[in-house]
Amino acid sequence: MISLATTVESVPRISKKIIPALKKLGIKTIRGLLFHFPSRYEDFSNLKPIRAVEIGEVVTVRGVIQKVSNRRTARRHLMLTEATVKDESGTIKALWFNQPFCCGICEPEIR
């Protein structure tokens, strides 16, 4: 029977590959796993119109994706995904690094 004092190594569904990462975080038991909380928390529930967004600000916007494109960088060969998002107040570009997302309207995938 599994209890809060059970070690993570003895839990059947925890992969042997992840145990070293858990130990690095100081997680040795089920109790430690349940009480491990994120080091930071960002609240993305407050929506902001695109027109009010300032450079360098972390915000949540809601809009319609107008365009999506994927490309590789020349130097480090990272995949860049760039999207143009529009709401009733304006347009903004969103950029993801090394995460080639596709929403169905993308250009063909770059290989």
Residue pairs with C-beta under 8 A, 6 or more apart in sequence:
2 10
2 11
2 30
3 30
4 29
4 30
4 31
4 34
5 29
5 30
5 31
6 29
6 30
7 28
7 29
8 14
8 19
8 22
8 27
8 28
8 29
8 30
8 32
8 33
9 19
11 30
14 22
22 28
22 33
25 36
26 32
27 33
27 36
42 58
44 60
45 60
46 60
47 60
47 61
47 62
48 59
48 60
48 61
49 61
49 87
49 88
49 89
49 90
50 61
50 63
50 85
50 86
50 87
50 89
50 90
50 91
50 92
51 89
51 90
52 89
53 59
53 61
53 92
61 85
61 87
61 92
62 87
63 85
63 86
63 87
63 92
64 85
64 86
64 87
65 83
65 84
65 85
65 103
65 105
66 83
66 84
66 85
66 86
66 91
67 83
67 84
67 105
68 81
68 82
68 83
68 84
68 101
68 102
68 103
68 105
68 106
68 107
69 81
69 82
69 83
69 106
69 107
70 79
70 80
70 81
70 82
70 100
70 102
70 106
70 107
70 109
70 110
71 79
71 80
71 82
71 110
72 78
72 79
72 80
72 110
73 80
78 97
78 98
79 97
79 98
79 99
79 100
79 110
80 95
80 96
80 97
80 98
81 95
81 96
81 99
81 100
81 101
82 93
82 94
82 95
82 96
83 93
83 94
83 95
83 101
83 103
84 91
84 92
84 93
84 94
85 91
85 92
85 93
85 94
86 92
100 109
102 109
